[in-house]
Amino acid sequence: MTATAFSQYVELTPAAVKASNDMKGRWWDILTMWKDAVRKSKVDGAELLFRFLCVVDRQKPTLRASPV
């Protein structure tokens, strides 16, 4: 995972704190979604895009698609 992706999706924003998120849980959620994407992937390559919901700017999760 890149430092940029970590800071955007794992580190806690004020909205994530209000939604009762914690860094360990967010990290686990992303790893779980990544693992599922790897299993379903039919392409070999250096980059894997997958979608996940993440509390970033507001308490309601936002769908994100990002290389991790």
C-alpha positions, 0 to 999 in steps of 0.5 A, a space after each residue: 500500500 502506498 503512503 498516499 493510500 494509507 493516509 487517505 483510507 486508513 488514517 482517521 479523519 474527523 468523520 471516521 472518528 465520529 463514525 466510531 472507526 479505528 485504524 486497525 479496523 479500517 486496515 483490516 477492512 481494506 486487506 479483506 477487500 484486497 484479498 477478495 479482489 485478488 481471488 477474483 482477479 484474472 489479470 496478472 500485473 503490478 496494480 490491482 484496482 478494487 472498490 470499497 466503502 470508506 468514511 472519509 469526508 462525512 460519516 456516510 461511507 463513500 464508494 472508492 476505487 483506488 490502487 492500494 
